[in-house]
């Protein structure tokens, strides 16, 4: 991993204006509203004309500012049952191509993270570089995406109260739900997560993972892909795993869609993931400033099986030393 910047090594850019609390300055023109590709003319969705601030251009400008800044920081957050090591290929592809620092921490209840498993977890505790960086972009997958949005909501509120720019300059949200708005659905999710938590705490890992990957959200995965993911995500402490599922339940999360309007954001979903295609449509309607990008043939875990494609689509420069064959190993 590329060494992180040391505190105070690069002064923050004081010329950046504080976010508009109303979000009005980021509202796109009507013709810029991107719900899903195919519903908006491709020439509008992907235009990079200097006088046309599309969601795509807005996000890429923010990303470019961070990755070209030696004081910037690009953070990758794994999903439930994952760990920071799953971003190894992304870090290998990017480490010599970007000027910013890179970080892929283990989240509470996962990997080697020793932080308490609690919902009021602050990402800065797992990524200390956040406190001294000039600005960061966070890429979060599934659970990691929800933690990224929760962190952004908190830091936006803090920046608004202090009249300062938000440390988070942009978000990449991969197959992640911004929040349930129906109280009944939230209660059902809380109960479902509680039931799964008990399974992780009480049953054998092999059996729980077999059941986990039988859920509809993973239906587009092949049998081989499910077996591969299950083998990679073997957990050692069911109590910590269950605690993480309870602490970060979607049923306890507020609707964070406004965050995706406030900040330059890229929302990724796989065309084979019907559930999150629906979520993406909802995000596009509620947050027209977000760039909605489908990954053709993708399923729920996009970065595991479509990494190079989505890095290129997002606008990240890639190293050439890793071949496609090596990335599949």
C-alpha positions as CSV (number, residue, x, y, z in Angstrom):
1,X,0.0,0.0,0.0
2,X,1.2,3.5,-0.8
3,X,2.4,5.3,2.3
4,X,-0.1,7.7,3.8
5,X,0.6,11.3,4.2
6,X,1.9,12.5,7.6
7,X,-0.2,15.0,9.6
8,X,0.4,18.5,8.4
9,X,2.4,17.5,5.4
10,X,0.0,19.2,3.0
11,X,-2.2,22.1,4.0
12,X,-5.9,21.9,3.4
13,X,-7.2,23.8,0.4
14,X,-8.9,26.8,2.0
15,X,-10.2,28.0,-1.3
16,X,-12.8,25.3,-1.5
17,X,-16.3,26.6,-0.5
18,X,-18.3,25.0,2.2
19,X,-21.2,22.8,0.9
20,X,-24.5,24.5,0.5
21,X,-26.8,23.1,3.2
22,X,-29.7,23.2,0.8
23,X,-27.8,21.3,-1.9
24,X,-29.1,23.8,-4.4
25,X,-25.8,24.5,-6.0
26,X,-25.4,20.9,-7.0
27,X,-28.9,20.4,-8.5
28,X,-28.4,19.4,-12.1
29,X,-30.4,20.9,-15.0
30,X,-33.5,18.9,-15.9
31,X,-31.7,17.5,-19.0
32,X,-28.9,16.2,-16.7
33,X,-31.1,14.0,-14.5
34,X,-29.8,10.5,-14.9
35,X,-32.1,7.7,-13.7
36,X,-30.6,4.8,-15.5
37,X,-28.7,4.6,-18.8
38,X,-31.3,4.0,-21.5
39,X,-33.8,6.3,-19.9
40,X,-31.7,9.3,-20.6
41,X,-30.0,9.9,-24.0
42,X,-26.4,8.5,-23.9
43,X,-25.1,11.8,-25.3
44,X,-26.4,13.6,-22.2
45,X,-25.5,10.9,-19.6
46,X,-21.9,10.6,-20.7
47,X,-21.2,14.1,-22.0
48,X,-17.9,15.7,-20.8
49,X,-18.6,19.0,-22.5
50,X,-17.0,21.8,-20.4
51,X,-20.3,23.7,-20.2
52,X,-22.4,20.6,-19.3
53,X,-22.1,19.6,-15.6
54,X,-23.5,16.0,-15.8
55,X,-23.4,13.7,-12.8
56,X,-20.6,11.8,-14.5
57,X,-18.5,14.8,-15.0
58,X,-19.2,16.2,-11.5
59,X,-18.0,12.9,-10.0
60,X,-14.9,12.5,-12.1
61,X,-13.8,16.1,-11.4
62,X,-14.0,15.4,-7.7
63,X,-12.2,12.1,-8.0
64,X,-9.4,13.6,-10.1
65,X,-8.8,16.3,-7.6
66,X,-8.3,13.7,-4.8
67,X,-6.2,11.1,-6.6
68,X,-3.9,13.7,-8.1
69,X,-3.3,15.4,-4.7
70,X,-0.4,13.9,-2.6
71,X,-2.4,14.9,0.5
72,X,-5.6,13.1,-0.8
73,X,-6.9,9.8,0.3
74,X,-8.8,7.0,-1.5
75,X,-10.6,4.6,0.9
76,X,-12.0,1.2,0.1
77,X,-14.6,-0.4,2.5
78,X,-15.5,-4.1,2.3
79,X,-18.9,-5.6,2.8
80,X,-20.4,-7.9,5.5
81,X,-18.2,-11.0,6.0
82,X,-15.3,-9.3,4.1
83,X,-12.1,-7.6,5.1
84,X,-9.7,-5.0,3.8
85,X,-7.6,-7.6,2.1
86,X,-10.3,-8.2,-0.5
87,X,-9.2,-4.9,-2.1
88,X,-5.7,-6.1,-2.7
89,X,-6.2,-6.2,-6.5
90,X,-7.6,-2.6,-6.6
91,X,-4.7,-1.3,-4.5
92,X,-2.2,-3.1,-6.7
93,X,-3.7,-1.6,-9.9
94,X,-3.8,1.9,-8.5
95,X,-0.8,2.4,-6.1
96,X,1.7,3.5,-8.8
97,X,-0.9,5.4,-10.8
98,X,-2.3,7.9,-8.3
99,X,-0.6,10.5,-6.2
100,X,-2.9,10.2,-3.2
101,X,-2.7,7.7,-0.3
102,X,-4.7,4.5,-0.3
103,X,-6.5,2.7,2.6
104,X,-8.5,-0.5,2.9
105,X,-9.3,-1.0,6.6
106,X,-11.0,-3.9,8.3
107,X,-14.4,-2.8,9.7
108,X,-15.6,-3.6,13.3
109,X,-16.4,-7.2,13.7
110,X,-14.3,-8.2,10.7
111,X,-10.7,-9.3,10.1
112,X,-8.2,-8.0,12.5
113,X,-10.2,-4.9,13.6
114,X,-10.1,-4.5,17.3
115,X,-12.5,-1.5,17.5
116,X,-15.8,-2.0,19.4
117,X,-18.7,-3.3,17.3
118,X,-21.1,-0.4,17.7
119,X,-23.3,1.6,15.5
120,X,-21.7,4.9,16.5
121,X,-18.4,3.7,15.0
122,X,-16.4,6.5,13.4
123,X,-14.5,5.6,10.3
124,X,-11.7,8.0,11.3
125,X,-10.9,5.5,14.1
126,X,-10.1,2.9,11.5
127,X,-8.5,5.2,9.0
128,X,-6.5,7.8,11.1
129,X,-5.2,9.4,7.8
130,X,-8.7,11.0,7.4
131,X,-8.0,13.6,10.0
132,X,-5.0,15.0,8.1
133,X,-5.8,14.4,4.5
134,X,-6.7,17.3,2.1
135,X,-9.9,15.4,1.1
136,X,-11.0,11.8,0.4
137,X,-13.2,9.7,-1.8
138,X,-14.7,6.6,-0.2
139,X,-15.6,3.5,-2.2
140,X,-17.9,1.3,-0.2
141,X,-19.4,-2.1,-1.1
142,X,-22.7,-3.3,0.4
143,X,-22.2,-2.8,4.2
144,X,-19.2,-0.7,3.5
145,X,-21.3,1.5,1.2
146,X,-23.7,2.1,4.0
147,X,-20.9,3.0,6.4
148,X,-19.5,5.3,3.8
149,X,-22.9,7.1,3.5
150,X,-23.4,7.3,7.3
151,X,-19.9,8.7,7.6
152,X,-20.6,11.3,4.9
153,X,-23.9,12.3,6.5
154,X,-22.1,12.9,9.9
155,X,-19.2,14.8,8.3
156,X,-21.4,16.9,6.1
157,X,-23.4,18.0,9.2
158,X,-20.2,18.8,11.0
159,X,-18.8,20.8,8.1
160,X,-22.1,22.7,7.8
161,X,-22.0,23.6,11.5
162,X,-18.4,24.8,11.2
163,X,-18.8,26.5,7.8
164,X,-15.9,24.5,6.4
165,X,-15.5,22.1,3.4
166,X,-16.4,18.5,4.0
167,X,-13.4,16.1,4.2
168,X,-15.3,13.7,1.9
169,X,-15.2,15.0,-1.7
170,X,-17.0,12.1,-3.3
171,X,-18.5,8.6,-2.9
172,X,-18.5,5.4,-4.9
173,X,-21.4,3.3,-3.6
174,X,-21.4,-0.3,-4.9
175,X,-24.5,-2.5,-4.5
176,X,-25.5,-0.7,-1.3
177,X,-28.9,0.4,0.1
178,X,-29.2,4.1,1.1
179,X,-32.0,3.4,3.6
180,X,-35.5,2.0,3.9
181,X,-38.3,4.6,4.2
182,X,-41.1,2.2,5.2
183,X,-41.4,1.5,8.9
184,X,-42.7,-2.0,8.4
185,X,-39.9,-2.8,6.0
186,X,-37.4,-1.5,8.5
187,X,-38.8,-3.7,11.3
188,X,-38.8,-6.7,9.0
189,X,-35.1,-6.1,8.2
190,X,-34.2,-5.8,11.9
191,X,-35.9,-9.1,12.6
192,X,-34.3,-10.8,9.6
193,X,-30.8,-9.5,10.6
194,X,-31.4,-10.6,14.2
195,X,-32.2,-14.1,13.0
196,X,-29.1,-14.3,10.8
197,X,-27.0,-13.0,13.7
198,X,-28.2,-15.9,15.8
199,X,-27.2,-18.3,13.0
200,X,-23.7,-16.9,12.8
201,X,-23.4,-17.1,16.6
202,X,-24.7,-20.6,17.0
203,X,-24.2,-22.7,13.8
204,X,-21.2,-24.0,12.0
205,X,-19.6,-21.5,9.6
206,X,-19.8,-23.8,6.6
207,X,-23.5,-24.3,7.0
208,X,-24.3,-20.7,7.7
209,X,-22.4,-19.5,4.7
210,X,-24.1,-22.1,2.5
211,X,-27.4,-20.7,3.6
212,X,-26.2,-17.1,3.3
213,X,-25.4,-17.4,-0.4
214,X,-28.7,-19.0,-1.2
215,X,-30.4,-15.7,-0.6
216,X,-32.1,-14.0,-3.6
217,X,-29.6,-11.2,-3.7
218,X,-26.9,-13.7,-4.8
219,X,-29.1,-15.6,-7.3
220,X,-27.1,-14.3,-10.3
221,X,-23.9,-15.9,-9.0
222,X,-22.9,-19.3,-10.4
223,X,-22.4,-22.2,-8.1
224,X,-18.6,-21.9,-8.5
225,X,-18.7,-18.2,-7.6
226,X,-20.8,-18.8,-4.5
227,X,-18.4,-21.5,-3.4
228,X,-15.4,-19.2,-4.0
229,X,-17.0,-16.4,-2.0
230,X,-17.9,-18.8,0.8
231,X,-14.3,-20.0,1.0
232,X,-12.9,-16.5,1.1
233,X,-15.3,-15.3,3.8
234,X,-14.9,-18.0,6.4
235,X,-15.2,-16.3,9.8
236,X,-13.6,-17.3,13.0
237,X,-15.7,-15.6,15.7
238,X,-19.5,-16.0,15.2
239,X,-20.1,-13.6,18.1
240,X,-18.3,-10.7,16.5
241,X,-19.9,-11.5,13.1
242,X,-23.4,-11.6,14.7
243,X,-22.7,-8.3,16.6
244,X,-21.7,-6.6,13.4
245,X,-24.9,-7.7,11.6
246,X,-27.0,-6.3,14.5
247,X,-25.0,-3.1,14.9
248,X,-25.1,-2.1,11.3
249,X,-28.5,-3.4,10.3
250,X,-30.2,-1.6,7.5
251,X,-33.3,-1.6,9.6
252,X,-31.7,0.9,12.0
253,X,-30.4,3.2,9.2
254,X,-32.0,6.5,8.2
255,X,-32.5,7.3,4.5
256,X,-29.2,8.6,3.3
257,X,-30.1,9.3,-0.3
258,X,-29.7,13.1,0.2
259,X,-26.0,12.4,0.8
260,X,-25.7,11.1,-2.7
261,X,-27.1,14.4,-4.0
262,X,-24.9,16.6,-1.8
263,X,-21.7,15.0,-2.7
264,X,-20.3,14.0,-6.1
265,X,-21.4,10.3,-6.2
266,X,-21.1,7.2,-8.4
267,X,-23.7,4.5,-7.7
268,X,-22.7,1.1,-9.1
269,X,-25.0,-1.9,-9.6
270,X,-24.9,-5.1,-11.6
271,X,-27.4,-5.7,-14.4
272,X,-27.8,-9.2,-13.0
273,X,-28.7,-7.9,-9.6
274,X,-32.4,-7.2,-10.0
275,X,-32.9,-6.0,-6.4
276,X,-30.3,-3.3,-6.6
277,X,-31.3,-2.3,-10.1
278,X,-34.5,-1.3,-8.5
279,X,-32.6,0.5,-5.7
280,X,-30.5,2.3,-8.3
281,X,-33.6,3.5,-10.1
282,X,-34.9,4.9,-6.8
283,X,-31.5,6.6,-6.1
284,X,-31.6,8.2,-9.6
285,X,-35.1,9.6,-8.9
286,X,-34.3,11.0,-5.4
287,X,-30.7,12.1,-6.1
288,X,-30.5,13.2,-9.7
289,X,-27.0,14.6,-9.0
290,X,-25.6,11.1,-8.6
291,X,-24.1,9.2,-11.5
292,X,-25.9,5.8,-11.9
293,X,-23.7,3.3,-13.6
294,X,-24.8,-0.3,-14.5
295,X,-22.1,-2.9,-14.8
296,X,-23.1,-5.2,-17.7
297,X,-23.3,-8.9,-16.6
298,X,-22.5,-7.9,-13.0
299,X,-24.0,-9.3,-9.9
300,X,-24.0,-8.1,-6.3
301,X,-20.2,-8.3,-5.7
302,X,-19.0,-6.2,-8.6
303,X,-15.4,-5.5,-7.5
304,X,-14.7,-9.2,-7.0
305,X,-15.5,-10.2,-10.5
306,X,-15.5,-7.0,-12.6
307,X,-12.8,-4.9,-11.0
308,X,-10.9,-3.7,-14.0
309,X,-14.0,-2.7,-15.8
310,X,-15.5,-0.6,-13.0
311,X,-12.1,1.1,-12.2
312,X,-11.8,2.2,-15.8
313,X,-15.5,3.3,-16.0
314,X,-15.1,5.3,-12.8
315,X,-12.1,7.2,-14.3
316,X,-9.3,5.7,-12.2
317,X,-5.9,5.2,-13.9
318,X,-4.8,1.6,-14.0
319,X,-1.4,-0.1,-13.7
320,X,-0.7,-2.4,-16.6
321,X,1.4,-5.0,-14.8
322,X,-1.6,-7.1,-13.7
323,X,-3.2,-9.1,-16.5
324,X,-6.8,-10.0,-16.6
325,X,-5.8,-13.6,-16.0
326,X,-3.9,-12.6,-12.8
327,X,-6.9,-10.7,-11.5
328,X,-9.1,-13.8,-11.8
329,X,-6.7,-15.9,-9.7
